[in-house]
């Protein structure tokens, strides 16, 4: 069947897909544009499923604190940094953010089972990469402040006891830069403490020092570690002459909670031998 260039162009404008893919879809649909779109939508789900196993470790972090009863931090992933800057991908992430804000109590599974999943699948087909709405975090507190790093790879929410926008934004930036594990040493989990203690003991066990000295060394290094990973004990990034605890005291305030997201953290990437990758590409 002869498909006109205008029909292909019209379908391309409606779908955002490539010329050849649009032409093929029209040919298979007998020139019926609506049927071609239906077939492409069906096909998009298949393509999305095929790409779902590919690891998505790039992407963006977004936040919104305009509603004090529902501040939010979300991470949406793709496969490459190039797509993370794509206008279509970024428009989709903003839509996801808006949907999450409108349904603060809904889980990601619920949100994906509704309108977002079809749009996600269509985007997967359009850009050719796996897209994952990975996680979200909601905070219901009066005074929440956010910081998103310029490349959108790190995002932070900080909740303060008292209103102080400048302090809140400074502390959110500090958390982004310093990556504390908890607000205070007392909040560090036993699992983390025991693991660090085990590492320190292995480091000092080969010394010829008496046991009591080794125990003091272990205790001192563990105390130093807890100080380094606790927010209130860290030197303030904008003024290292005082720590965060002193900064909070100077402002008669305290941190109630914080959350920090970094794109791709915790995602295990399967690493293949370079020779294996070449052989796979050659079909050997």
C-alpha positions in Angstrom: 0.0 0.0 0.0 1.2 3.5 -0.9 1.6 5.6 2.3 1.9 9.3 1.6 4.7 11.4 3.2 2.0 13.7 4.7 0.4 10.7 6.5 3.8 9.7 7.9 4.5 13.3 8.9 1.1 13.6 10.7 1.6 10.4 12.6 5.1 11.4 13.6 3.8 14.7 15.0 1.2 12.8 17.0 3.5 10.2 18.4 7.0 11.7 18.3 8.4 8.5 16.8 10.8 8.0 13.9 9.7 8.4 10.3 10.4 4.7 9.4 8.5 3.4 12.4 5.5 5.6 11.6 5.5 4.5 8.0 5.7 0.8 9.0 2.8 1.3 11.5 0.6 2.9 8.8 1.4 0.1 6.3 0.4 -2.5 8.9 -2.8 -0.6 9.7 -3.7 -0.2 6.1 -3.3 3.5 6.2 -5.6 4.0 9.2 -3.9 6.5 11.4 -6.1 5.8 14.5 -5.4 2.0 14.1 -1.7 2.7 13.7 -1.7 4.7 17.0 -3.5 1.8 18.7 -1.0 -0.7 17.4 1.9 1.5 18.4 0.5 1.8 21.9 0.2 -1.9 22.2 3.7 -2.2 20.9 5.0 0.4 23.3 4.0 -1.9 26.2 6.0 -4.7 24.6 9.0 -2.5 24.1 8.8 -1.2 27.6 8.7 -4.7 28.9 11.8 -5.7 26.9 13.7 -2.7 28.2 12.6 -3.1 31.8 15.5 -5.5 32.6 18.1 -2.9 31.6 19.7 -1.0 34.5 18.6 2.6 34.9 21.2 4.4 37.0 21.0 7.9 35.6 18.1 10.3 36.0 17.0 13.2 38.2 15.9 14.1 41.7 13.0 16.5 42.1 11.4 18.2 45.2 8.5 20.4 46.1 7.9 22.1 49.5 5.1 24.5 48.6 2.6 22.6 50.7 3.9 22.2 54.3 1.7 19.2 54.9 3.1 17.4 51.9 6.7 18.1 51.0 8.1 15.6 48.6 11.4 14.2 47.2 11.4 11.8 44.2 13.9 10.0 42.1 13.2 9.0 38.4 15.8 7.0 36.5 16.9 6.5 32.9 19.8 4.7 31.4 22.1 7.5 30.2 22.9 11.1 31.2 22.0 12.2 27.7 18.4 11.2 28.2 18.4 12.6 31.8 18.7 16.0 30.0 16.1 15.3 27.3 13.1 17.6 27.2 10.6 14.8 26.9 12.1 12.9 29.9 12.2 16.1 32.0 8.6 16.9 31.1 7.6 13.4 32.2 9.4 13.8 35.6 7.5 17.1 36.3 4.2 15.3 35.5 5.2 12.5 37.9 6.0 15.1 40.6 2.6 16.8 40.1 0.8 13.4 40.3 2.7 12.5 43.5 1.7 15.9 45.1 -1.9 15.4 44.2 -1.9 11.9 45.7 0.4 12.1 48.7 -0.8 8.9 50.4 -0.7 6.8 47.3 2.2 4.3 46.9 4.3 4.3 43.7 2.7 1.0 42.8 -0.7 2.6 42.9 0.4 5.6 40.9 2.0 3.4 38.3 -1.1 1.3 38.0 -3.1 4.4 37.0 -2.3 6.9 34.3 1.5 7.2 34.8 2.3 3.7 33.6 0.9 4.1 30.1 2.8 7.4 29.8 6.0 5.8 31.1 5.7 3.0 28.5 5.1 5.5 25.7 8.2 7.4 26.7 10.2 4.2 26.8 9.3 3.6 23.2 9.9 7.2 22.2 13.4 7.6 23.6 14.5 4.0 23.5 15.6 3.6 27.2 14.2 2.1 30.3 12.5 4.6 32.6 12.0 3.9 36.3 10.0 5.9 38.8 12.2 4.6 41.6 11.2 6.1 44.9 9.5 9.0 46.7 9.5 10.4 50.2 6.8 12.6 51.8 7.3 14.8 54.8 4.4 16.4 56.7 6.0 19.1 58.8 5.5 22.9 59.0 9.0 24.0 58.2 10.6 21.9 55.4 13.4 23.2 53.2 14.9 21.6 50.1 18.1 21.7 48.0 18.5 20.2 44.6 22.1 20.3 43.2 22.5 22.0 39.9 22.8 18.7 37.9 19.7 17.3 39.7 21.8 14.3 40.8 21.4 15.0 44.6 18.3 16.2 46.5 17.7 16.9 50.1 14.7 17.8 52.4 15.4 19.2 55.9 12.7 19.7 58.5 13.4 22.3 61.3 11.6 22.9 64.6 11.3 26.7 63.9 10.8 28.6 60.7 14.1 29.9 59.2 14.3 29.7 55.4 18.0 30.8 55.2 19.1 28.2 57.8 16.9 25.5 56.3 18.3 26.0 52.8 21.9 26.2 54.1 21.5 22.9 56.1 19.9 21.2 53.1 22.9 22.2 51.0 25.2 21.0 53.8 23.5 17.6 53.9 23.9 17.3 50.1 27.6 18.0 50.4 28.5 16.1 53.6 26.1 13.1 53.4 25.6 12.5 57.1 24.0 9.2 58.1 22.0 10.6 61.0 21.3 13.7 63.0 23.3 12.6 66.0 25.7 9.8 67.0 22.9 8.3 69.1 20.8 7.7 66.0 23.5 5.7 64.2 22.3 2.1 63.9 24.0 -0.7 65.8 24.7 -2.5 62.5 26.7 0.4 61.2 28.6 0.9 64.5 29.5 -2.8 64.8 30.7 -3.0 61.2 32.9 0.1 61.6 34.2 -1.3 64.9 35.1 -4.5 63.2 37.1 -2.6 60.6 38.9 -0.5 63.2 39.8 -3.5 65.3 41.3 -5.2 62.2 43.4 -2.1 61.5 44.9 -1.9 65.0 45.2 -5.6 65.8 48.6 -6.0 64.1 50.2 -3.3 66.3 52.6 -4.3 69.2 50.8 -2.1 71.7 49.3 -3.4 74.9 45.6 -4.4 74.8 44.4 -1.5 76.9 46.1 0.9 74.4 44.5 -1.0 71.5 41.1 -0.6 73.2 41.6 3.1 73.6 42.7 3.5 70.0 39.6 1.6 68.8 37.3 3.7 71.0 38.9 6.9 69.8 38.6 6.1 66.2 35.0 4.9 66.6 34.1 8.2 68.3 35.8 10.1 65.5 33.8 8.1 62.9 30.5 8.7 64.6 31.3 12.4 64.7 32.1 12.5 61.0 28.8 10.9 60.0 26.5 12.7 62.4 25.0 15.9 61.1 25.2 18.0 64.3 28.9 17.2 64.8 30.0 18.0 61.2 31.8 21.2 60.4 29.3 23.5 58.6 30.3 23.6 54.9 29.8 27.3 54.6 31.8 28.1 57.8 34.0 25.2 59.0 35.0 27.2 62.1 31.7 26.0 63.7 29.9 22.8 63.6 26.2 22.3 62.8 25.3 22.0 66.5 26.7 25.4 67.2 25.0 26.8 64.1 21.7 25.5 65.3 22.3 26.9 68.8 23.1 30.3 67.4 19.8 30.3 65.6 17.8 28.8 68.5 16.6 25.9 66.3 17.0 22.2 65.8 16.7 19.6 63.0 13.7 17.3 63.3 14.6 15.1 60.3 16.3 15.0 56.9 16.3 12.8 53.8 19.0 12.8 51.1 18.6 11.1 47.7 21.4 10.6 45.2 20.7 9.4 41.7 21.5 5.7 41.3 22.7 5.1 44.9 22.3 1.5 46.0 21.6 0.2 42.5 23.9 -2.7 41.6 25.2 -2.5 38.0 26.1 -5.7 36.3 29.7 -5.4 35.1 30.7 -7.5 32.1 34.1 -8.3 30.8 35.0 -6.1 27.9 35.9 -9.1 25.7 32.5 -10.7 26.5 30.7 -7.5 25.4 32.6 -7.4 22.1 31.8 -11.0 21.4 28.2 -10.4 22.2 28.0 -7.5 19.8 29.7 -9.6 17.1 27.3 -12.4 17.7 30.0 -14.9 18.7 
